[in-house]
Amino acid sequence: MTLLFFWDMVNFLLAFLIFFFFFTVSTNSKLSVFPNPAKGNVTIVLDNITDKSVEVMLINILGAEVSKLFSGTVVSKHQEISADLIGLEKGIYFVKVVNNSDVIMTDKLIVE
């Protein structure tokens, strides 16, 4: 009985460590948008998502894609993307980063 309990605890600990490692690695990625609020141009920074193929999209408050800002492979730990917001209506938008059809990061952007 104690050997079975010990084995269950080892399996639980192993599963926890695998989950913790995966969660820690996947949350090191960072998305920054500045200036925010913005009027003309905005800089989008992707940190720690090297060697991933991503799409960066601008989404309006209704959930519709307004613009595709970047599509390709991030080749460095610090990727900067410049976007021209001239012509967009004032309001709240979202910058969405997608990898293999999965949304991996989002950030809110206010256009003045």
Phi, psi and chi 1 to 4 in degrees:
 res  aa     phi    psi   chi1   chi2   chi3   chi4
   1 MET       -  -44.5 -179.0   81.1  169.2      -
   2 THR   -69.3  -32.9   33.7      -      -      -
   3 LEU   -66.1  -39.8 -174.9   58.9      -      -
   4 LEU   -64.6  -42.9 -177.1   59.9      -      -
   5 PHE   -62.0  -44.0  176.6   73.8      -      -
   6 PHE   -60.4  -44.3  176.0   73.6      -      -
   7 TRP   -62.6  -41.1 -176.7 -112.1      -      -
   8 ASP   -62.6  -40.2  -74.0  -17.2      -      -
   9 MET   -67.0  -38.9  -68.3  -54.5  -67.0      -
  10 VAL   -63.8  -44.6  167.8      -      -      -
  11 ASN   -62.8  -41.9  -76.0  -25.8      -      -
  12 PHE   -62.7  -45.4  173.4   77.7      -      -
  13 LEU   -62.6  -42.5 -177.0   58.8      -      -
  14 LEU   -62.1  -46.1 -177.2   60.1      -      -
  15 ALA   -62.0  -40.9      -      -      -      -
  16 PHE   -62.7  -44.9  175.3   77.8      -      -
  17 LEU   -64.6  -40.4  -70.3  174.1      -      -
  18 ILE   -63.3  -46.4  -69.7  170.1      -      -
  19 PHE   -61.5  -45.5  173.0   78.4      -      -
  20 PHE   -61.4  -44.1 -180.0   77.3      -      -
  21 PHE   -63.2  -45.2  175.7   75.1      -      -
  22 PHE   -62.8  -44.9  176.1   75.6      -      -
  23 PHE   -64.1  -41.4 -177.2   74.2      -      -
  24 THR   -65.7  -43.7  -57.0      -      -      -
  25 VAL   -65.4  -42.4  168.5      -      -      -
  26 SER   -74.1  -22.2   65.4      -      -      -
  27 THR   -95.8    4.2   57.4      -      -      -
  28 ASN   -74.6  -15.4  -74.8  -24.4      -      -
  29 SER   -69.2  147.5  -58.4      -      -      -
  30 LYS  -141.8  139.4 -176.0  177.9  175.6 -171.6
  31 LEU  -118.1  127.6  169.7   63.9      -      -
  32 SER  -127.4  141.3  -56.6      -      -      -
  33 VAL  -130.1  124.2 -179.3      -      -      -
  34 PHE  -152.1  153.4   61.2   89.5      -      -
  35 PRO   -66.8  155.8   27.5  -32.4      -      -
  36 ASN  -148.3  109.0 -164.5    0.8      -      -
  37 PRO   -68.1  156.6   -6.8   13.1      -      -
  38 ALA  -129.2  155.6      -      -      -      -
  39 LYS  -117.0  -45.7  -71.4 -175.0 -179.2 -179.7
  40 GLY  -115.5  -75.3      -      -      -      -
  41 ASN  -110.0  153.4  -69.0  -41.3      -      -
  42 VAL  -136.6  148.8   68.3      -      -      -
  43 THR  -110.8  131.3  -59.5      -      -      -
  44 ILE  -112.9  127.1  -60.8  160.6      -      -
  45 VAL  -116.2  127.1  177.6      -      -      -
  46 LEU  -108.7  121.1  -53.7  173.5      -      -
  47 ASP  -114.9  138.1  -77.3  -38.3      -      -
  48 ASN    63.0   41.3  -63.3  -37.0      -      -
  49 ILE  -129.7   40.4   58.5  168.9      -      -
  50 THR   -58.4  143.5  -53.0      -      -      -
  51 ASP    64.9   29.0  -61.4  -32.4      -      -
  52 LYS  -115.9  139.9  -71.7 -169.3 -178.5 -172.2
  53 SER   -85.2  120.8  178.6      -      -      -
  54 VAL  -132.5  160.3  -61.1      -      -      -
  55 GLU  -122.1  134.7  -69.5 -176.4  -24.2      -
  56 VAL  -114.3  121.0  179.9      -      -      -
  57 MET  -124.3  150.7  -63.6  169.9  -87.9      -
  58 LEU  -101.7  124.1 -170.6   61.5      -      -
  59 ILE  -117.6  134.6  -51.9  -63.3      -      -
  60 ASN   -81.5  177.1   67.6   15.9      -      -
  61 ILE   -65.2  -20.3 -164.3   71.9      -      -
  62 LEU   -86.4   -5.1  -60.1  174.9      -      -
  63 GLY    93.9    4.4      -      -      -      -
  64 ALA   -87.4  141.7      -      -      -      -
  65 GLU   -72.6  123.3 -178.2  179.3  -35.3      -
  66 VAL   -92.5  -39.4  174.3      -      -      -
  67 SER  -158.7  144.8  176.6      -      -      -
  68 LYS   -97.0  115.8 -172.3  170.5  -71.0 -175.4
  69 LEU   -89.8  -27.2  -54.3  172.9      -      -
  70 PHE  -160.1  141.8  176.6   82.4      -      -
  71 SER  -146.4  118.0 -179.0      -      -      -
  72 GLY   160.3 -169.1      -      -      -      -
  73 THR   -95.5  130.2  -58.1      -      -      -
  74 VAL   -78.6  120.7  178.5      -      -      -
  75 VAL  -105.1   -5.3  -66.5      -      -      -
  76 SER  -134.8  166.9   67.7      -      -      -
  77 LYS   -70.1  -17.3  -72.0 -176.7   77.0  168.0
  78 HIS  -133.2  101.7 -179.0   85.9      -      -
  79 GLN  -109.3  124.7  176.9   85.6   33.9      -
  80 GLU  -107.5  136.1  -71.3 -169.0   11.0      -
  81 ILE  -125.6  126.9  -58.8  161.7      -      -
  82 SER   -96.5  139.3  -65.0      -      -      -
  83 ALA  -134.0  138.2      -      -      -      -
  84 ASP   -95.1  120.0 -178.0    5.1      -      -
  85 LEU  -100.1    1.8  -55.2  177.1      -      -
  86 ILE   -61.6  132.0  -64.5  173.2      -      -
  87 GLY    98.9  -12.0      -      -      -      -
  88 LEU   -81.5  144.4  -72.0  179.2      -      -
  89 GLU   -68.8  150.4  -66.5 -177.2   22.2      -
  90 LYS   -62.6  143.8  -66.2  179.6 -179.1  179.9
  91 GLY   154.2 -168.0      -      -      -      -
  92 ILE  -101.4  131.0  -62.0  172.6      -      -
  93 TYR  -128.6  168.6  -65.8   83.0      -      -
  94 PHE  -127.7  137.2  -63.6   93.5      -      -
  95 VAL   -95.7  121.6  176.4      -      -      -
  96 LYS  -117.6  131.0  178.7  168.4   76.0  169.8
  97 VAL  -111.2  124.1 -179.2      -      -      -
  98 VAL  -120.9  136.4  177.0      -      -      -
  99 ASN  -131.1  120.4  170.5 -107.3      -      -
 100 ASN    52.3   47.0  -65.2  -32.4      -      -
 101 SER    68.3    6.2  -59.5      -      -      -
 102 ASP  -107.1  130.3  -66.7  -34.3      -      -
 103 VAL   -73.6  119.6  176.7      -      -      -
 104 ILE  -104.8  -21.3   57.9  172.6      -      -
 105 MET  -156.5  149.5  -67.7 -176.2  -74.8      -
 106 THR  -142.3  155.5   59.2      -      -      -
 107 ASP  -149.7  148.8 -159.9    0.6      -      -
 108 LYS   -85.3  142.2 -179.1  171.6   67.7  171.2
 109 LEU  -131.2  128.9  170.2   63.8      -      -
 110 ILE  -105.0  124.2  -61.8  171.6      -      -
 111 VAL  -103.3  125.0  175.7      -      -      -
 112 GLU   -97.8      -  -65.1 -177.3  -31.6      -
